[in-house]
Structure formats: C-alpha cells, structure tokens
Amino acid sequence: MIRRSTWILVLIFIAVLGVTIYLNKTSTSLVALTPTPTQLLDVLPGWEGKQATVIQFQDKQGVSTKVERTSQTNWIFIPPVPGKSIDQGKIQELISSIISMKVAAQINPDLSPDATGMNAPSYVIVITAEDGTQKTIQIGKMNPTQTGYYVKVGDSLQVVSSTSVDAITEKLSVDSLSVEITPAPAGPEVPTPSEQ
C-alpha cells in the first residue's frame, strides 16, 4: 500500500501543475489584452504643410495683436508698434507650438460654456494660412483635474495639456514677441558751410 505522505506529495504536484497551466493561459490572455498606444490627434487637423501668413490673438482683457508674414522669414506687427520689432525666432516658436498642439481628450461640445470658459475665453487666436484657410482657437478654463485647458476649434471642444497651452499663452503679447529697436548711433557732427 502507498503511504499517506506519498499521496500528499502527488496531490501537491497536481496542484502545482494545475496552477502552472492556469498561469500560462492567463498570462497569454493578458498579453493579448495589453492596450496599444493610440496616436494623439492634432488640435488643427489638416494644417500639416501649410504656412501661416497672419496670426491675430486677443486676451481676456480685450487686448488684440496682429502679426503678418511679409516674406518667408520676416514677420511684422500690424499696425506697427513704435520702437519694437518682432523677434523672428519667437514667432516661429509660437507657430510651431500652435500647430503641434495635441488633443488630450475630446469633450462633449454641449458642456456648459461657463464650465469650460468658452463664454469668455482667456485667449482667442486666429491663424490664417497662405491658401486662405483660417482657424479660430479659443482657450478657456483649466479642466477640473488641472491637467489641461479646454480648447475649442470650430465646433470641436477638447482638452489640451496645460504644458502645451502655457507654451503658447506665454508668447501671446507684444512684449514677449518683440525686441526693442535701438536707433543707430549718431555720427559725428559735420559743420555746415555757414558755421565755418
């Protein structure tokens, strides 16, 4: 007859074998359920390859600024701002930041304008491409989790990361986009014939 300890060892072996088979099947199904990352959507879909020619922005206080591209690499304030010239590098950073914004979450457009800040947006940006395409971007309040801002383009309401929006809004002023124009130093005085 087989001893009791032998039966216990056989039962332990069967239990270990059963657990091993179960874990192998479960881990295979867990691998199959692993989510694949999704590509984030652009806030300005279809803008790829387009060149901006005019950007107009307005803050919550109603201060409006317009900049226009006069050549491939030169931007100017419209109307001109006395003593200031656009820093061409900063305007390119602004355009790049606007075009590269990604949607963190799509939001129901019927959400209350009071809740999203769309009743009085903090910023309104109108960007125009060389082909005449125009997009209006409204930036509202921060979302409840403080991870992003409500942004509306056309009828589409979405949340965009606060990092992306802050990178744009910190550049939306004449002072942040400009450099002081220093007048050329005066040359030596040349005496006129009557002074000689």
C-alpha positions in Angstrom: 0.0 0.0 0.0 1.1 3.6 -0.7 2.0 5.7 2.3 0.0 8.8 3.2 3.0 11.1 2.6 3.3 9.8 -0.9 -0.4 10.7 -1.6 0.2 14.2 -0.2 3.2 14.7 -2.5 1.2 13.5 -5.5 -1.6 16.0 -4.6 0.8 18.9 -4.2 2.4 18.0 -7.6 -1.0 18.0 -9.3 -1.9 21.3 -7.6 1.4 22.9 -8.8 0.9 21.6 -12.3 -2.7 22.9 -12.3 -1.6 26.4 -11.1 1.2 26.5 -13.7 -1.2 25.6 -16.6 -3.7 28.2 -15.4 -1.0 31.0 -15.1 0.4 30.2 -18.6 -3.1 30.5 -20.1 -3.9 33.7 -18.1 -0.6 35.4 -18.9 -1.2 34.7 -22.7 -4.6 36.3 -22.5 -3.2 39.3 -20.5 -0.6 39.9 -23.2 -3.4 39.8 -25.8 -5.3 42.4 -23.7 -2.4 44.8 -23.3 -3.5 48.1 -24.8 -1.6 49.6 -27.7 -0.9 53.3 -27.6 -3.1 55.5 -29.7 -1.9 58.4 -31.8 -2.9 61.7 -30.3 -5.0 63.9 -32.6 -3.9 67.3 -33.7 -5.9 70.3 -32.5 -5.5 71.7 -36.0 -6.2 68.7 -38.3 -5.2 69.2 -41.9 -2.8 72.0 -41.1 0.3 70.0 -42.0 2.4 71.6 -44.6 0.6 74.9 -44.6 2.4 78.2 -43.9 0.8 80.7 -41.6 0.6 84.2 -43.0 -1.4 86.1 -40.4 -1.8 85.4 -36.7 -4.2 87.5 -34.6 -4.7 87.0 -30.9 -6.8 88.6 -28.2 -6.5 88.1 -24.4 -9.3 88.2 -21.8 -8.8 92.0 -21.3 -9.5 92.5 -25.0 -6.0 93.5 -26.0 -5.7 92.4 -29.6 -2.4 91.9 -31.5 -1.9 91.0 -35.2 1.2 89.9 -36.9 1.7 89.3 -40.6 4.3 87.5 -42.6 5.8 89.7 -45.3 8.3 87.2 -46.7 9.3 83.6 -46.0 11.1 84.6 -42.8 10.0 88.1 -41.9 7.0 89.0 -39.6 5.8 92.4 -38.7 3.2 93.9 -36.3 0.0 95.2 -37.9 -0.2 98.1 -37.2 3.5 98.7 -36.4 4.4 99.1 -32.8 6.7 102.1 -32.3 10.2 101.1 -31.1 9.5 97.3 -31.4 10.3 94.7 -34.0 9.2 91.0 -34.0 11.8 88.5 -32.8 11.6 86.2 -35.8 12.7 83.2 -33.7 10.0 83.7 -31.1 7.3 84.0 -33.7 8.4 80.7 -35.3 8.3 79.1 -31.8 4.8 80.4 -31.3 3.6 79.0 -34.7 5.3 75.6 -34.0 3.6 75.5 -30.6 0.2 76.2 -32.0 0.5 73.7 -34.9 1.9 70.9 -32.7 -0.9 71.1 -30.0 -2.3 67.6 -29.4 -5.8 66.7 -28.1 -5.6 65.0 -24.7 -9.4 64.3 -24.6 -12.4 65.1 -26.7 -15.2 66.7 -24.7 -19.0 66.9 -25.4 -19.4 70.3 -27.1 -22.7 70.8 -25.3 -20.9 71.2 -22.0 -21.8 74.4 -20.3 -19.8 77.4 -21.6 -19.5 78.6 -18.0 -17.8 75.4 -17.0 -15.4 75.4 -19.9 -14.7 79.1 -20.0 -15.9 79.4 -23.6 -18.4 82.1 -22.5 -15.4 84.5 -22.1 -12.3 82.7 -23.4 -8.9 83.7 -21.9 -7.4 83.8 -25.3 -8.7 83.8 -28.9 -6.2 83.0 -31.6 -7.0 83.3 -35.3 -4.4 81.8 -37.6 -4.6 82.2 -41.4 -2.7 80.1 -43.9 -1.3 81.2 -47.3 -4.2 79.4 -49.1 -6.8 81.5 -47.0 -7.6 78.7 -44.6 -8.5 80.2 -41.3 -8.8 78.5 -37.9 -10.0 80.1 -34.7 -8.7 78.7 -31.4 -10.4 79.6 -28.2 -8.7 78.8 -24.9 -10.9 78.6 -21.9 -10.6 77.4 -18.3 -8.5 74.6 -16.8 -10.2 71.3 -16.6 -11.2 70.1 -13.1 -8.2 67.8 -12.7 -5.9 70.8 -13.5 -4.1 68.8 -16.3 -5.2 70.8 -19.2 -7.2 73.6 -20.7 -10.5 73.5 -22.6 -9.7 74.5 -26.2 -12.3 75.0 -28.9 -11.6 74.9 -32.6 -14.7 75.3 -34.7 -17.4 73.1 -33.1 -14.8 70.7 -31.6 -14.2 71.1 -27.8 -11.2 69.3 -26.3 -8.7 69.3 -23.5 -5.1 70.2 -24.4 -2.3 69.7 -21.9 -1.6 72.7 -19.7 2.1 72.5 -20.8 1.2 72.9 -24.4 -1.2 75.8 -23.8 1.2 77.6 -21.4 3.9 77.4 -24.0 1.6 79.3 -26.3 0.0 81.8 -24.0 3.3 83.0 -22.5 4.2 84.2 -26.1 0.9 86.0 -26.7 1.9 89.6 -26.1 3.7 92.3 -27.9 6.5 92.3 -25.3 7.1 88.6 -25.4 7.3 88.5 -29.3 9.3 91.7 -29.8 12.7 93.2 -29.4 13.5 96.8 -28.8 14.6 98.7 -31.8 17.6 100.8 -30.9 18.3 103.8 -33.1 21.5 103.9 -35.0 24.2 105.9 -33.1 24.5 109.5 -34.3 27.6 110.1 -36.4 30.0 113.0 -35.8 28.5 116.4 -36.5 29.6 117.8 -39.8 29.8 121.6 -39.8 27.6 123.4 -42.3 29.2 125.9 -44.6 27.8 128.8 -42.6 29.4 127.5 -39.4 32.9 127.5 -41.0 
